[in-house]
Amino acid sequence: MSSELVTTALATGAKAGAAGADRKSHTPLPNIKEWLQFSGWLQYLPSFVIAGILTLIGLPFHFIALMPIAWVFYALAILFAARGLFDLAVIKFRLFSLPEPAPVPIAGDALDVIRARRSCRSFQAHPLSKDHRALVDACVAHHTALDCAEALTQGEVRAVYVAAPLRVWPSVNAREFLVVLGPADDDRAAVIEAGRAMQSVVLDLTAAGIATCWIGPGADQRSVEDALGDRFDPTRDQVLCVIAIGYASRYWPLMTRVMKRAMAKRKPLNDLIYDEVPGLPAPLTKKPYKHLKPAFKAVQKAPSSYNGQTTRLILSREDDRLRIARFATEEGSRYSGPMALGIWTANWSRAMHALGHDGRFVLKKNPQPMALGLVRDVDWLPNKPA
């Protein structure tokens, strides 16, 4: 989940945001930016805009007969325009096809999968194979099952497979999706569980070589609900987020590639992992935290809406052993914060298991306020001192 979900995919949809998007779709004057986003043109136009700007910069040098300088700008303009035309021909309109990589499973343990997982911003034209479609169904069924052992709360989350060109941004050419549905009554626990369950699905698919992208505000609610048809009941359901799935393409629009690199930076661990109280950085180079650093890096890599990284981990120790890990998020967020927190729990659980430390999660019935404007939703208790 671009954020990784707008870069990345870790973005979650809010009910109020969905309603706002629905209202805007009925306004007499269309929102130009929204149209550019959901029509797919916003990813392609910048190459031509930059080419135009470079041409304009070169014109004054042309008029004063400084042709070598003018041609530097003209050459750069030609390169950007050529790149834009290439992106349109190969990616948007698919006028011809070029070789694409075959999906490659990730060798190694859960930590290797978490390290390797990236939000996919451009998908191949090939649909998932029959075996991979069956794997998607099996993963969803397992992680959303009523008797799923890892579930934080049960029976509140559904994920529906949709094969349709939903209007999403910034990923391009996505044709297959998992639409994540929660209860219509704004159940915070269900949003957290959706993050945990679907990140578990995402990691299982990553291990098999299937690309994914979390999409929250970047999904047009109207197109999602239309594609769901009678599988969506507005009196019972609300769309929490969408996850694009498929095979990663090596061909990306230039803007999408630049955006991903610009948004890929993560906050330092000292800003995410606290010792005993919010705001006090955990001494990660000392016991008991030193040997747990791969788990801390795993949650640091977790996707979040607009790469906001709103989740924090507050650790408590006893006799140089980890006693409890408290998961908290910024207060005031109804969807993106709880969803991101749930994603953290999935990465944390798998990373700690890979390090030989299993435990159990305890979901708070009511979020508990903490310092620095945080609210505590989930605790992780090791089965044995870690």
URNOR-V902362 format. One record per helix or strand. SS is the DSSP state (helix for helix, strand for strand). FROM is the first residue (numbers start at 1). LEN is the number of residues. If there is no record, write none. Layout:
SS/FROM/LEN  SS/FROM/LEN
This chain:
helix/15/10  helix/32/8  helix/42/22  helix/67/26  helix/110/7  strand/119/1  strand/122/2  helix/130/14  strand/157/7  strand/168/1  strand/172/1  strand/176/8  helix/188/20  strand/211/5  strand/219/1  helix/221/11  strand/237/10  strand/248/1  helix/254/10  helix/269/3  strand/273/3  strand/281/1  helix/290/11  helix/305/3  strand/311/8  strand/321/10  helix/336/19  strand/359/12  helix/371/3  strand/374/9
